[in-house]
């Protein structure tokens, strides 16, 4: 049976960060928290990031949803800029997640 996914919609304060910087910050924190094996098991991936609205969608396996939320909450700096990442919602469909982001 195929593993089920969750899409976590989040917002970053202050706005204006590049997608690549956000992706690197999430990857770095995920390596610290769950390691490379955990990243591959969780299938953690930044699916979409809107630089204008500073909102993004993070895909993760259903069993690792709370681990992904913890990873987002632990990120404090992106490119030497203090940030606050706020999860907006979690959904089971990418269509619904994009609707929340406004894509």
Residue pairs with C-beta under 8 A, 6 or more apart in sequence:
3 43
3 61
3 62
3 63
4 61
4 62
4 92
5 43
5 59
5 60
5 61
5 62
5 92
6 59
6 60
6 61
6 62
6 65
6 68
6 90
6 91
6 92
7 47
7 57
7 58
7 59
7 90
7 91
7 92
7 93
7 94
7 96
7 97
8 57
8 58
8 59
8 60
8 65
8 68
8 69
8 72
8 87
8 89
8 90
9 55
9 56
9 57
9 87
9 88
9 89
9 90
9 91
9 97
9 100
9 101
10 55
10 56
10 57
10 58
10 72
10 85
10 86
10 87
10 88
11 53
11 54
11 55
11 85
11 86
11 88
12 22
12 54
12 55
12 56
12 78
12 83
12 84
12 85
12 86
13 54
13 83
13 84
13 86
14 54
14 81
14 83
15 52
15 53
15 54
16 51
16 54
17 51
17 54
17 78
17 79
17 81
17 83
18 51
19 46
19 49
19 51
19 56
21 78
21 79
22 46
22 49
22 56
22 78
23 46
23 49
25 75
25 77
25 78
25 79
25 83
26 44
26 46
26 58
26 71
26 72
26 75
27 39
29 71
29 74
29 75
30 38
30 39
30 42
30 44
30 71
31 39
33 67
33 70
33 71
33 74
34 42
34 64
34 67
34 71
38 64
38 67
41 61
41 64
42 60
42 61
42 63
42 64
42 67
42 68
43 59
43 60
43 61
43 64
44 58
44 59
44 60
44 64
44 68
44 71
45 58
45 59
45 60
46 56
46 57
46 58
46 59
47 56
47 57
47 58
47 59
47 94
47 97
48 56
48 57
48 97
48 98
48 101
48 103
49 55
49 56
49 57
50 56
50 101
50 102
50 103
53 101
53 102
55 88
55 101
55 102
56 101
57 94
57 97
57 98
57 101
58 68
58 72
59 94
60 67
60 68
65 90
69 87
69 90
72 85
72 87
73 85
73 87
75 83
75 85
76 82
76 83
77 83
88 100
89 97
89 100
91 97
91 100
